[in-house]
Amino acid sequence: MTKILGVTLLVASVLVWAAIYGIGMALMHWPESGGFDHQLTIFSRGLGKIVESSRSPEDMRASIAGANLVLAEFADDGAHADNGAHTEDVAVFNVWRKDGTWIAGSPNVLRVPTGPFMATGFHDAEIGGESYRVYAAWARGHDYRIEVMQTKRGRQADFDSVMLGPASLLTPLLAGFPLLLLPVLWVVKCGLKPLRQLSCELAARPPDDLEPVEMEELVPELQPVVDEINSTLERLRELLRRERDFLADAAHELRTPLAVISAQVDDVLHAKTPEARLEAERGLQAGLGRANRLVGQLLTLARFEAKADKGEPADVADVVRDVLAAHALEAREKSIQLAYRGPDQVPVGCAHHTLETALSNLIGNAIRYGRPGGQVIVRMDVEPSLAFVASVCDDGPGIPREERGRMFDRFWRGSQSSASGSGLGLAIVAAAIRQHNARIHVEDGIDGRGLCVRISVPGPDGTYASS
């Protein structure tokens, strides 16, 4: 944490320095009101006083020669500082009569007037291939024109000599960085204190304590974190409750077939006649079959709820026809007519085994609980988006409306149920369709009788069919 914070502060310091450099450059180079233009204005005023106080051109040249010596000293000092400064980089000037005659000036600047001769103020000029910033003013009324100049290259060099020097670069880092780091570390430590308290509170909890987290004086920034933790704990409590209920219901449901099997084994062992033994063996085989189906349903439900059975994509129409064929014998025994209404091919990316299991349970339930001589119709509606609705409808006794809200609960069997079963079939259907983000809807069946279960599977774009 300290390493990341140190690197962040170092980068922040560099960015702050870069911002200071940019602001400083703007302030120094700003036209007319910037620092460099202000220097030219002051220099021009000084030359104006020399011109005003001179009695003759000779006196003026002598006084100006002294000014040139001062400028030369500035330039030599800059050269010794290895910034490559020249006199024209510091400042140079020319003094002209109003008739355009040159009177005096710096020795290393061309004696060429710049800009409109009668104009005053700032302007830019090109002299001898060098870019200059020029300030022009009149002295002694309009008798003498003073032009003070500085190269733009010299301005930048002068600015960089200050801003990019070792003192300017190292001092902020050596002095400012620790001064920034210590307060920030203190602020971060104080800011993380509630988080450490939250961590300690969670670490001190026993594994089975899933009650909501409650902390006094919680900072607002941590409230969303605590809310999400409490939401996760609530989901875990609900999951554990469901698992406990599942285990309790499974143990209860398995107890009966195991007790029956135990009794039938005892009948086999104590049978007095071959006929009695044969009857007991048939009962034992039936009991083992029921127990095996129950265990298989429990495993299927657990696999679907864990979302561990993705399967391979298949043609939904083929799946429907295969499931109907598998239940044909069972339907024939009750004289129930099976029918499929839909397209011959529905090539959508729906997992084969998942859909087959859901449809098999729905069709099996419709046959098992349907009336003799009734109907079971499977309908498939498809939209161009490849979303589809699979409906399994019958005309049997159905499920009362007030009980339909519980029909997908595990081990639930309706009050009007007459056939044997574990009550897991519809729970498996609900778990299977959740794998495809599908929707399930229950309504009245054929001609207002029985039950109709519709499974709406979304297309690749997440939209559902409207049927």
N, C-alpha and C positions, 0 to 999 in steps of 0.2 A: 504494500500500500504506500509506504514512504517513498519507494523508488518511483512508482507511477506518479505520485504527487510531485516529487522533485523534478522529474522530466517535464511534467505539465507546467510547473512554475517556470522552468527554464525556457520552454517554448513561449510561454506567456510574456516573459521578460523580453525575449527577442522581438516579439510582435509589438510590445509596448514601445521598445526602442525604435523599431521601424516606423511606428506611428509618429513618435516624437521627431524623428528625422524628416518625415514627410511634412509635418506641420511646420517645423523650423524652416525648411526650404521654402515653403509657401510664404511664410512671414518675411523671410529675407529677400525673396525675389518678387514680392507683390509689387505691381507697377505703382510708382509714385509714393505709396505709403509704406513700402517695404524697407527693411534695414539698409540694403545697399543703395537704393535711390535716396534714402535720407542722408547717407554719408556723402553722396555726390552733392546734394543740396548744401550741406554744411561747408564742404570744401569750396563750393562756388561762392558762398558768402565770404569766406576768408579771403579768397582771391579778389573779390569785389572790394573789400576793405583795403587791400594792398593797392589796388588801382585807384581808389578814391584818395588814398593818402600820398600817392606819388605826385611830385611836382612836375616831373618831366618823364618822357619815355625812357631815358637812361636810368633814372631812379627806379622806375617800374621794373626794368629788366634786372637791375641789381637785386631788388627785393624778391622778384620771382625766382632768380637763381638760387636764393636761399631756400625757397619752397621746394625747388627741384632737389637740393641736397637732402632735405628731410625725406622726400619720397624715395630717393635712392637708398637711404638708410633702411626704410621699411622694406624695400625690395630685397636688399642684401640680407636682412634678418630672415625674410621668408626663404631665400635661397639656402641659407645655412640650416634652416629647418627641413630641408630636402622636400619642399613641396613644389619646387620648380617655379617659384614666383619671379615675375619680371616687374619693371616699373609700371608698364601699361596694365599689369594685372592689379596693381594697387590703385592707381589713378593717374591720368595724364590730362593735359589741358592745352588749350591755345587761347591767346588773347588777340583780338582783331580790332582794327579801327572800323568805324561805321562805313568807310569807303572800301572795305575789304582788304586793307593792308595788314599783314601779319606784324604784330608788335613783339610778342614773347610767347614762350610755351615750353613744354617738355621736350628734351632733346631727341627722344626716341619715338616721336609720333609724326606722321605726315602732316604737313602744313596745308591741309585741305579743309575748307569749311564743310560742315555736315548739315544736311537738311536745309529748309528755307532760311535764308540768312537773317531775315527780320523776325522769325518766330522765336519764341521762348518756351521753356519747359522741357519735358522729356521726349526723347525719340530714339529710335534705333537706327544704326548706320553701319555700313560696310566700308572699311578703310583698309586698303592693302590686303584684302582677303581675310580680314579679321572682323568678327562681329563685335560691335561696341554698343554700350548703353550710354547715351549722351544727355547731359543737362546743359541747357543754354540759358544765359541771363545777360542783361545789359547793366553796365556800370557808368557812372557819371552821366546820368540821363540815358542818352542813346549814342554816346561817343565811343564806347568800347564794348565789344561783345566777348563774353567769356564762355568757352565751351569746355566743360569738364567731362572726361570720358573714362570708362573702365571696360575692359574686355569681359565678355560673358564667360569665357573660359576661366579668366582669373577669378571672377565671382564664385564659380563653382569650386575651384581649387581652394579658395579662401574658406568657403563653407565646409568643405570636406576635411580641411586641415584641423578644424575644430571638432566636427562631429565624428570623424573616423579616426581620430588620434587614439593612441593606446589608453590615455586617461579617460577619454569619453567612452571607450568600449569596455574597459575592464572595471572601472569604478562602479557603474551600475550593477554589474554582476557580482563583484566582490563585496560590495557594501549593501546593495539593495536586495540581492537574492536571499541572504540569510534573514534580513529584516522582514521579507515577505514570507519565507518558509516557516518561521517560528509561529507567527500568528495563525497562519493557515493550518498548521498542524494542530494547534490548540483548538481552533474552531472545528476541525474535522473530528478531533477526539471527543469534544463535547457533543457534536452532532451525532456521532455514532454510539454514544452512551445508551440512548433508548434501544437501539438495535441490539447492543450487547445484552441489555436487560431482557429483551424479548428472546434472544438466543438462550440465555441461561434459564429463563422460565420454561421454554420448550424442552431443554435438555433435562431439566429436573423432573419432568412429568414421567409417570410410569407408562409403559407401552400401551396399556388399555385405556388411558385417559384421553378421550376425544372430545372433552367439553370445550366450548368456545374460549378463546384467549381473551382475558380481561386485564388491562394494564391501566394503572393510574397515571395521570399527567402524560398521556400519550401525545407526542408532537403530531401536528396535522399531516406532515409528510409521510409518517409511518402508518396512518390510518388505512390507506388502501391496501398496504401489505397485510395488516392484521385482518382486514375484511376478507382478503383472498384466502388467508390461512384458515379463518373460521369457515369460509365456504367449502374449502377442501376437507376440513374435519367433518363438516356436516355430510358431505358426500360419502366420506369413509364410514361414518356412523350408519348411513342408510345402506351402504354396500354390505357392511358387516351384519346389519340386521337381516337383510335379505338372505345372506349366506347362512346365518343361524337358522332362519325360518326354513330355508331349503333343506338343511341337514336334518332338522327336526321332522319336517314333512317326509323326507326320503326315508328316514329311519322308521317312521310310523307306517309308511306305505310298504316298506320291505318286510316289516314284522309279520304282516298277515300271510303273504305267500310263503315265507320261510316257515311259519308255524304250520301251514297246510302241508308243505313238503315234508316237514318232520313227521306229521301224523301219517302221511301216506307212506313214508318209508317204514314206519312202525307197522302199518297194515300189510305191506309187502313181506316184512320179516315174520309176521305172525299169521299169515294166511293159512287156512286149514285145507283148502282145496285148490287145485290148479285154476279153476274158474275165478275164485276169489283173488288169487295172486295176480291173475291177468287183469282183472278189474282194478286192482290196487296199482299195478304198474301203469295202466292207462291214466289213472288219476295223477300218479306221480309225474308222468311225462307232461300232462297238461299244466300241472303246477310249475314245473321247471320252465315250460314255455312262457307262462305268464311272468315268472320272475325274470327270465332272460329279456323279455320285451320291456319290462319296467327298467331294468338296468340299462338297456340300450337307449331308452328314451332319456334317462337321466344323463347319460354320457353325451348324447346329442345336444340336449339343452345346455349342459355345461360348456360344450364346445362352441355353440352359437353365441352364448352370452359372453364368452371370452373372445369372440370374434377371431377364432383360430381356424375357421373353415371357409376359405375364400372360393375354392373350387375353380373350375375352368369355364369360360364363356361358352354358351351353346345356343342353339335355336330354341326359343321358348315354345313354339308350336310343337316341335318334336318332343320336348319334355312333357307337355300336357298330354299328348297322345300316348306316350309311354306310361305315364301314371294312370291314365284311364284304362289302358290294357292290363296293367297290373292289378286293378281292382275289379276287372270284369267278372271274374268268377264269384267274388263276394257279392257283387250287385245282382248277378243272375240268381243266386240263392234266395234273394228277397224280391225277385222280380222287379228290380229297380232299373229304369232305363237311363243309361249314360249317354250324354251328348256333348259334342264340342262345337262351338260356333265362333269362328274367327278365321283369319287368313291361314293359308297353308304354311307360310314361313314367317317367322318373326325373329330375324337374326340380330338380336341385341346382345350387348355385353353383360349378360346376367349369369352369375355363377350357377352351373348346372346342378350340383348337389344341393345347394341352398334352396333354390327354387323348387327342385323336385321334392325335397323334404317337406317344405311348406305346403305345396299342392297335395302331396300324398296324405298329409294329416287332415287337410280340409276335406278332401274327397272321401277319405276313410271315415271321418266323423259324420259326413252327410249320409253315407250309406249305413253306417252302424246305427245312427239315431233316426234315420228316415223311416217313412211308412212303407210297408210292403206294397209293391205295385206303383211306387212313386217315381219321381224324376230327379236326376242330378245333372245340371247343365253347367258346363265350364265355358265361359265366354272370354274372348281376348279382343280388346280394343287397342288399336295402335294409332299414333299420330306421326306426322312427318319428322318430328324431332327425335323419333325412336323411343319416346316414352310410351309406356303401355299400362293397361289396367287388366288384371286377371281376376275374374269373378267366378266364385263357386256358389251356386244357388240350388236350393232343394225346396220341396214342398212338404216336408215332414212337420213334426210338432213344433220345431223351432225352440227359441229361448225367449222367455218373457222379457219385455223391454227393460223392466226394473233390474234384471239380473245381467244384462249385457255388459255392463261396466266392469264385471268381475270375470267374464268368461275367458280372458287371457291370463288369469292368475294361475300359478302353479298349483296342481293338485285340486283345482276347483272343478266340481261337477254340479251341474244344474239340479234344481229341485225336481225337475220333471224327467231326469235322466233315468232310463230303464236298462240300458245296456251296460255291460261291464267295461271298465277302463280305469286308467290311473289318473286321469285329469291332467295329463302333461301335453297332450297333442296340440291344443291351441296355444299353450305357453311356448312350445317349440316353434309354432308358426310366427308368433310375435317376435321371438329372438332371431329367427331366420331373416325376416324382412327388415329388421333393424340393420342388418349387414349392408343393405343397399340403400339406406336412408329412405326406405319406402314408407308409404302411409297405408293404414288399414282402416276400413270403414265397414260397419255392420248395419244391415237394414233387413226389411222383410224380404222373403224369398219369392218363389214363383207364384204369380197371381195372388200376392199378398199373404201367402202361407209359407211356413218354414223359415229359413234363414238364408241370407245372401251375404257372403264375405268378399269384399273387394280389396285387392292389393294394388296400389298405385306405385309403380316404379318410375323414378325420374329418368329423363334422358341425359346425355352427356353435358348439356348446358344447365342441368339442375331444374328444368321445368317438368311439370307433371301433365299427363294426358287429361283432357277435360271430361272424359266419359265417366 
